[in-house]
């Protein structure tokens, strides 16, 4: 392990985050200049000035400490950079929350920052609208950066990382690098960034046209495309009482939960690859089936819904939860038990690989089902030959083992987290504990009961917030890139 190379790259990442934080500093400065008599605006401007200066300053020191080192990033350095970078940016990203007025405590600030960058969307803010607009902009911007992946942006911007770029992107995102073929990974990263920007701009323009003001349109567009779910309003999307806004956001949440490589294939005219796509097709069918099931349950079990309202409410919440965005338009915690169980299943599955959505990912669920069917048939036909295919390709047997292990590891970690959270928070009921763990580990945002769509995580103890913060990063990096930091052999010298 070449630690100086790792520190150098971490320094560059800190500088990149510092410059994006500087955009919020400029916005805070502009608001202060518009109303120079407002001491709160001055305090916000100073909070961002200090946060930006500390982040860029620390980044420069880290970069300069390794400036003479080569830029080549090998596999071991890459996996260390991925895990450490998410811890680092979460700590730097917490500074505006801690220094602003009103501010959050140290542990709450870290939780909010981690929730933003991992696009989880869980929050400790009890009164979101009481916070200054620059802080709310930073809150949305962290989700936008985390949605595509801070390292994907990093690779797209910088060209000197060489073969290390592929390792960085592969370790950070659920993107299937083999889909990129012979393309340079930087070209793929640039294409992903262009698609991401295009979707964000289209969502923003639509929200503006539907009557949302400029600032709120920017914030909601960034968090919808990132499938993060942060809103500058206490009531989230329910604040607007507009079916048109809900459906527009649902459309873009669905688009963002599809693997972004599909859009690149479409732009490059690779229609045969799109026709072979199973994951997106099954995901669409899952969304449609869950929407129909919940709509029927609402109509049968309650008297509060007409046919159209039941379908609209079910569709928005299924897409919001299934894409792991977590925007709130209604309190699904008051729905019948069957509907909540369906939503919990959608939470666990999440979106497609290579999207901004969290969860287990649809491709792994498909593969796991096919593996299970193969093993069942082999129990009475041991000599039968199977050829499992996904998206028209027969994956290597190693992929089957990794998929099964990752799913098993996810539920094992969930079980351990249930025990830890129940010890730290003895007053919580079982469904609230399950909601806390699943909402954070699978980067969903809202949970159930005490942490449901109309509540937040602000009442939890500092220790619990740190455990849940760890779970959020763990889920965002799909376990391995963070857990490997605790393996001693990773840090041995070559």
Number of C-alpha atoms within 10 A of each C-alpha: 16 15 14 19 25 25 23 25 24 24 26 21 27 26 23 20 22 23 16 15 27 20 17 25 25 15 17 26 21 14 19 19 14 11 13 13 10 12 11 16 24 18 18 29 25 18 22 28 19 15 25 27 16 17 26 23 16 19 24 19 15 23 24 16 15 18 16 11 14 12 16 15 22 19 17 14 23 25 25 21 29 26 22 18 21 25 18 17 22 24 17 21 28 24 23 29 27 19 20 22 18 13 19 21 13 15 18 25 25 24 29 27 28 32 30 33 29 33 38 36 32 33 23 20 20 13 11 19 14 14 17 20 20 24 25 23 23 24 27 29 24 31 31 29 22 27 30 27 24 26 24 26 20 21 24 19 14 12 11 13 18 17 15 19 26 22 20 25 26 20 23 25 23 20 19 13 19 9 13 16 9 8 11 13 24 24 14 21 23 16 18 21 19 13 17 20 16 12 18 22 17 13 24 25 15 16 23 18 13 14 12 17 11 13 15 19 23 21 23 29 29 30 31 35 31 37 40 37 34 34 27 25 17 18 19 20 22 17 11 15 10 13 16 12 20 23 16 15 25 22 16 20 32 24 19 27 30 24 21 22 22 19 17 17 16 13 12 9 11 13 13 11 15 17 11 13 16 16 23 20 12 15 23 14 12 17 19 15 14 22 25 17 16 26 23 17 18 24 16 11 14 11 8 9 15 12 11 10 15 19 19 17 21 27 23 25 24 29 29 30 33 32 36 34 35 32 32 25 22 18 14 19 17 12 15 15 13 14 23 16 12 16 23 21 14 24 29 24 25 29 33 28 25 22 26 35 36 36 29 24 24 23 21 22 19 16 20 17 12 17 18 13 11 18 14 12 14 14 9 9 11 11 9 9 9 11 9 16 13 16 15 14 12 11 14 10 9 8 13 17 12 12 18 17 11 17 16 12 15 21 13 12 16 18 13 11 21 18 12 15 22 17 12 15 15 10 10 18 13 14 13 18 25 22 23 28 25 29 30 30 31 29 33 38 34 31 29 24 20 20 26 22 22 19 21 18 24 18 14 16 14 16 13 21 22 16 17 25 27 18 25 32 27 24 25 30 22 23 19 16 21 26 12 14 17 9 10 8 10 15 15 10 8 6
